[in-house]
Amino acid sequence: MSNSDKVIIREVGLRDGIQSLPTIDTAKKLEWLQIESAAGIHAFEATSFVPAHVIPQFQDAGQLIEQGKREPALDLSALVLNEKGAQRAMAAGVGNIVFVLSASATHSGKNARTTPEAALNAVRAMIQQARQLPQPPHIAVGIATSFGCTYEGRIAAKTVLNIADQLAQAGADSISLGDTVGFAGPRQVRELFTQLRQVTGKLPLGAHFHDTRGMGMANVLAALDTGIRQFDASLGGLGGCPFAPGATGNIATEDLCFLLDEYGLDTGIDFEKLLQARQWLGTLLPNEPLHGALSRAGLPRIIRN
Amino acid sequence: MSNSDKVIIREVGLRDGIQSLPTIDTAKKLEWLQIESAAGIHAFEATSFVPAHVIPQFQDAGQLIEQGKREPALDLSALVLNEKGAQRAMAAGVGNIVFVLSASATHSGKNARTTPEAALNAVRAMIQQARQLPQPPHIAVGIATSFGCTYEGRIAAKTVLNIADQLAQAGADSISLGDTVGFAGPRQVRELFTQLRQVTGKLPLGAHFHDTRGMGMANVLAALDTGIRQFDASLGGLGGCPFAPGATGNIATEDLCFLLDEYGLDTGIDFEKLLQARQWLGTLLPNEPLHGALSRAGLPRIIRN
């Protein structure tokens, strides 16, 4: 493993962070993309193609992608949960589509009104259809509740690995494991990603961690050690889990970048600008509790006396 | 490395956590020791033998040790910064004395009005004197600012290793590295502890991390991977660094235990009781901000529906 590898930091605040919040203007979302991009973050999960009556926040999904695509510095993804969403995402011409299915059948039913098997079939259909396009989008699949589920408890590794195997065979371009409800710890992360690598060969793999029980950064380190080089995070740890009141949401982008940088990876981040972006987010969402340690303590500094 | 190893969790809240706070009654300190001990924590850095006019909180050091010693479940340590403190600690008959010196000369001057060299001499004198006692105390040495200093920035590894080498030769019973101001990251932690192990042979080693910039748990994982099996922490992350306003203090005991448990180590912790102890601490210190994620989110739970 070389520490000089590039690493992909995916900002998911615009999707995972705001999905339960009052609707934010498209112009403000674009401003967010620009401000954070100027700090060195380029990959964004910017929206989700779900019905507007289910999540009003994403009613501007098509418009946001259309306008965001004009900015070459932005590498935009959109989340979909089913074939209908996939159709809309392809019609909007987004460069990356992230299909999220659940390893937990109960979570799958509640989150997407489907079964893991039906979701797998939808992914297969999406991949076939995408391949017909003149410029096929990158098809990523996120496996939610890979490390545990609020309804089913621990999810067996073989369940996750079996899904991943089928996704790899179906032609997914990358796979990410999600700790949707913050159950994961570093030992489990190492074990599962090590096994996943064996199943998926050279397919790019990613990790989506929440910091619900304080394990977020340790889980990142554990995943890094198994060679994972793609991580989801949200600025200020925005978001939260409706099943764990008071719990923080995704790991904080700024803390993640601090760790990746110290680990020796090439993040390309301007930390001063990233902390400014986080401040800007605080003014955009004055009533939302933001998390993360780096913004509170500041960058390490030396007092000359 | 076997994950079935025992691990020592040292609660330092009664020392590092409260040193800047208004004086707490000795009876309340004893209650704290008992409540947390009932949850499975047995090693406590319970006080410090420093002049009462410098830190009034520890004016009852002798009394607390005398009363605490009567409880067989408690494994008490006291911190000292110089020979005078060491004399008092030995007179009080504490089982473990932790002499803290600084790798940073500037921090050494400000924190203990001494130089690293003079502090090393004081440690040597203390060890010689302790060996004359019928029941010699365990002599641990903490090297503060091992990972960086607010005044001097990065501390060279060779500076820390040189001090550790001299401590090992002097006959210290254990050595701990302290990230006093929260500069450490997991890569540095792994590198320094790996080198330290080479210098110190089989001497027990410990780690004292702060969570100032969110790296606390990742640093624990990094240290665990190098074989470290002794960690300092404070309940609710009590404490803070006067040089980093708003920063949290030590890593939170309850989050540390959660990680160690998931790592597969035998902690002996009753998590329900530990979270109750943390609640009790909140009532003892209603005006102090407590930190940590596990207490906020609760233990992982499964919703049956």
Boltz contact constraints between the chains, C-beta under 6 A:
constraints:
  - contact:
      token1: [A, 150]
      token2: [B, 303]
      max_distance: 6.0
  - contact:
      token1: [A, 151]
      token2: [B, 303]
      max_distance: 6.0
  - contact:
      token1: [A, 153]
      token2: [B, 302]
      max_distance: 6.0
  - contact:
      token1: [A, 183]
      token2: [B, 300]
      max_distance: 6.0
  - contact:
      token1: [A, 185]
      token2: [B, 262]
      max_distance: 6.0
  - contact:
      token1: [A, 186]
      token2: [B, 221]
      max_distance: 6.0
  - contact:
      token1: [A, 187]
      token2: [B, 262]
      max_distance: 6.0
  - contact:
      token1: [A, 187]
      token2: [B, 263]
      max_distance: 6.0
  - contact:
      token1: [A, 187]
      token2: [B, 264]
      max_distance: 6.0
  - contact:
      token1: [A, 212]
      token2: [B, 297]
      max_distance: 6.0
  - contact:
      token1: [A, 213]
      token2: [B, 293]
      max_distance: 6.0
  - contact:
      token1: [A, 213]
      token2: [B, 294]
      max_distance: 6.0
  - contact:
      token1: [A, 213]
      token2: [B, 297]
      max_distance: 6.0
  - contact:
      token1: [A, 214]
      token2: [B, 217]
      max_distance: 6.0
  - contact:
      token1: [A, 214]
      token2: [B, 255]
      max_distance: 6.0
  - contact:
      token1: [A, 214]
      token2: [B, 293]
      max_distance: 6.0
  - contact:
      token1: [A, 217]
      token2: [B, 214]
      max_distance: 6.0
  - contact:
      token1: [A, 217]
      token2: [B, 217]
      max_distance: 6.0
  - contact:
      token1: [A, 217]
      token2: [B, 218]
      max_distance: 6.0
  - contact:
      token1: [A, 218]
      token2: [B, 217]
      max_distance: 6.0
  - contact:
      token1: [A, 218]
      token2: [B, 218]
      max_distance: 6.0
  - contact:
      token1: [A, 218]
      token2: [B, 221]
      max_distance: 6.0
  - contact:
      token1: [A, 218]
      token2: [B, 259]
      max_distance: 6.0
  - contact:
      token1: [A, 221]
      token2: [B, 186]
      max_distance: 6.0
  - contact:
      token1: [A, 221]
      token2: [B, 218]
      max_distance: 6.0
  - contact:
      token1: [A, 221]
      token2: [B, 221]
      max_distance: 6.0
  - contact:
      token1: [A, 244]
      token2: [B, 297]
      max_distance: 6.0
  - contact:
      token1: [A, 246]
      token2: [B, 296]
      max_distance: 6.0
  - contact:
      token1: [A, 247]
      token2: [B, 297]
      max_distance: 6.0
  - contact:
      token1: [A, 255]
      token2: [B, 214]
      max_distance: 6.0
  - contact:
      token1: [A, 259]
      token2: [B, 218]
      max_distance: 6.0
  - contact:
      token1: [A, 262]
      token2: [B, 185]
      max_distance: 6.0
  - contact:
      token1: [A, 262]
      token2: [B, 187]
      max_distance: 6.0
  - contact:
      token1: [A, 263]
      token2: [B, 187]
      max_distance: 6.0
  - contact:
      token1: [A, 264]
      token2: [B, 187]
      max_distance: 6.0
  - contact:
      token1: [A, 293]
      token2: [B, 213]
      max_distance: 6.0
  - contact:
      token1: [A, 293]
      token2: [B, 214]
      max_distance: 6.0
  - contact:
      token1: [A, 294]
      token2: [B, 213]
      max_distance: 6.0
  - contact:
      token1: [A, 296]
      token2: [B, 246]
      max_distance: 6.0
  - contact:
      token1: [A, 297]
      token2: [B, 212]
      max_distance: 6.0
  - contact:
      token1: [A, 297]
      token2: [B, 213]
      max_distance: 6.0
  - contact:
      token1: [A, 297]
      token2: [B, 244]
      max_distance: 6.0
  - contact:
      token1: [A, 297]
      token2: [B, 247]
      max_distance: 6.0
  - contact:
      token1: [A, 300]
      token2: [B, 183]
      max_distance: 6.0
  - contact:
      token1: [A, 302]
      token2: [B, 153]
      max_distance: 6.0
  - contact:
      token1: [A, 303]
      token2: [B, 150]
      max_distance: 6.0
  - contact:
      token1: [A, 303]
      token2: [B, 151]
      max_distance: 6.0
